[in-house]
Amino acid sequence: MEGSLWKPRLVIDKGAGGLPYFRHAIKRAAANILIVHNHPSGTLTPSAEDLEVTDRLVEVGKIIGIEVVDHLIIGDYEYLSFKEKGYIV
């Protein structure tokens, strides 16, 4: 949907925290996860929602013992690493 105004809606239920996003990792006894999503527009700039969701998932990961090693945004033949940019410490 290149060039469209379509924007996915991601909602983390405050009661559930980020646990639904860790379900498969927990079932497989994973030590860490990598979050990846794309921006169909091609821009790599993280939105305020991207930053908020990442912060919340990192915190949930710390609580349950599954590290979020990075969050990648994929754009037009490029990517942005939250780890490299310092958004994940």
Buried (B, 14 or more C-beta within 10 A) or exposed (E): EEEEEEEEEEEBEEEEBBBEBBEEBEEEEEEEBEBEEEBBBEEBEBEEBBEEBBBBBBEBBEEEEBBBBBBBBBBEEEEBBBBEEEBBE
